[in-house]
Amino acid sequence: MSNAPPHLPATHRPMNPAWPPRSAPRLFVGGPLAEAQVVTIEGPQAHYLARVMRVGLGDAVVLCDDDTGEWAARVEGAGKRDLTLSCVTLLRPREGVPDFTLCAALLKKDRFDLVLEKACELGVAHIQPVLTRRCVADKLNLDRARAILTEAAEQCARTALPALAEPKPLSALLRGWDAEHPLGRLMFFADETGGEPAASAFTAAPGPAALLTGPEGGFDEAERAAIRALAQARPISLGPRILRGETAAIAGTALWMGLCGDWHLASGD
């Protein structure tokens, strides 16, 4: 009599592993991508794949191009300083994100880095850095800022990068608001002196929106008056405590996303 185990029923047989595996690294590259397209990865991205993630021939890499979406690609060649990948299949089209703009006053570098990272993770579509009288920083390295956004998008599996604008003085932002937003986009103004509770203000006007948050020292009285004079401005309160600039930007964005954004949608897991 044979000692071999009986055949397992179909429901108990091992499944073929999913491809690409969930552990496959993700990278944003130039696009547009297409099926069977060959992509060459060089520089820091090649170092990351080969030396950090230990990617080799035949391994999977997930590529995003901020245009067509997210692609599963296979490593076809590995040189000393580059890797060659071939796009195999489209995993997801480029996502649609809520029409939400974060107008955040510039902060010290590490704190604004945090705002950029978390705004991307939370699903912001546009980021407009703002220069106010009490801003400690007055410049932003756009290349570095876009690198932070890209790394955050890779980490949180976004397929659409937030659009990042050059810093703009508050006066110019207010002066051009009507022209740049002819449909009357509301500007929810996080005013530390008080306003309508943010949750009720957001749910009362759930359409395309912007959130304006201040610098370390807050807005001065003249700036606050100018903001409140804008017809589309809605002063809001983010609670009983005075928040740091980065906390206000992150908390206000998270609250809007939970009430009016895409957090109610089912996860893709």
C-alpha positions, 0 to 999 in steps of 0.5 A, spaced: 500 500 500 502 506 498 504 511 503 503 517 499 498 522 501 492 523 498 491 528 493 488 535 496 481 537 494 482 543 489 480 548 495 486 546 499 491 546 493 497 551 493 495 557 489 500 561 484 503 567 488 500 573 485 504 577 480 507 582 482 508 581 489 505 586 494 513 587 496 515 589 489 518 596 489 514 602 486 517 607 482 515 614 479 518 614 472 517 619 466 511 617 461 507 615 458 508 608 459 505 602 455 505 595 454 511 592 452 515 598 453 522 598 455 524 603 460 531 604 463 532 606 470 539 609 472 542 614 477 539 613 484 533 609 482 537 604 479 542 604 486 535 603 490 533 597 486 539 594 485 543 595 492 537 597 497 531 592 494 536 587 491 532 587 485 535 582 479 533 579 473 526 577 472 524 580 478 517 585 478 517 592 479 511 597 479 512 603 475 507 609 475 508 615 470 503 620 473 499 619 466 497 612 464 497 609 471 500 603 475 504 598 471 507 591 473 514 591 469 519 585 469 527 586 470 530 584 463 537 587 464 541 589 470 548 593 468 553 596 473 549 603 473 542 601 470 537 596 469 532 595 464 525 593 465 519 591 460 512 593 462 508 587 462 501 589 464 497 595 467 495 594 474 491 601 475 489 607 471 491 613 474 487 615 480 482 621 480 483 625 486 478 630 490 479 637 487 482 639 494 488 645 494 492 646 500 494 653 501 499 652 506 504 658 509 511 656 508 514 653 514 521 651 517 524 646 512 523 640 516 516 642 518 514 644 511 517 637 509 512 634 513 506 638 510 508 636 503 509 628 505 502 628 509 498 632 504 501 627 499 499 621 503 492 624 505 490 625 497 491 632 496 490 634 488 494 641 489 499 644 493 500 652 493 505 654 498 504 661 501 508 667 503 506 671 509 509 677 513 511 672 519 513 666 515 520 664 517 522 661 510 521 665 504 524 660 499 522 653 497 527 648 493 521 646 488 526 640 485 527 637 493 519 638 494 517 634 488 522 629 490 519 629 497 512 628 494 514 623 489 517 618 495 511 619 499 506 617 493 511 611 492 510 609 499 502 610 499 501 607 493 498 613 489 498 613 482 497 621 481 502 626 484 500 632 487 501 638 483 506 643 486 506 651 485 511 656 486 510 660 493 506 666 492 505 672 496 498 672 500 496 678 497 497 675 490 493 669 492 487 673 494 488 678 488 488 673 483 483 668 486 477 670 482 480 670 476 484 663 477 477 660 480 472 663 476 467 657 479 467 660 486 472 655 489 471 656 497 477 658 501 476 655 508 481 659 512 484 656 518 483 662 523 486 661 530 481 667 532 475 663 531 470 661 526 465 656 524 467 649 526 471 646 520 466 639 520 460 643 519 463 648 514 466 643 510 459 639 510 455 645 508 459 646 502 462 639 500 464 641 493 471 643 490 475 647 496 481 650 498 484 650 505 489 656 507 493 655 513 498 660 516 505 660 518 509 659 525 507 666 528 500 666 525 497 671 520 497 678 522 491 683 523 492 686 516 492 679 513 487 676 517 482 682 515 484 681 507 483 674 507 476 675 511 474 680 505 475 675 500 468 673 498 469 666 497 473 665 504 470 661 510 473 662 516 473 656 520 476 653 527 480 647 528 478 646 535 479 649 542 487 649 541 492 653 537 495 648 532 502 649 529 502 651 522 504 643 520 499 641 525 493 645 522 495 643 515 495 636 516 489 636 521 484 640 516 486 636 510 485 630 514 478 632 516 476 635 509 478 628 506 474 624 511 468 628 510 468 630 503 474 627 500 475 620 498 476 616 504 469 613 504 471 609 498 473 602 498 480 600 499 483 596 493 486 591 497 
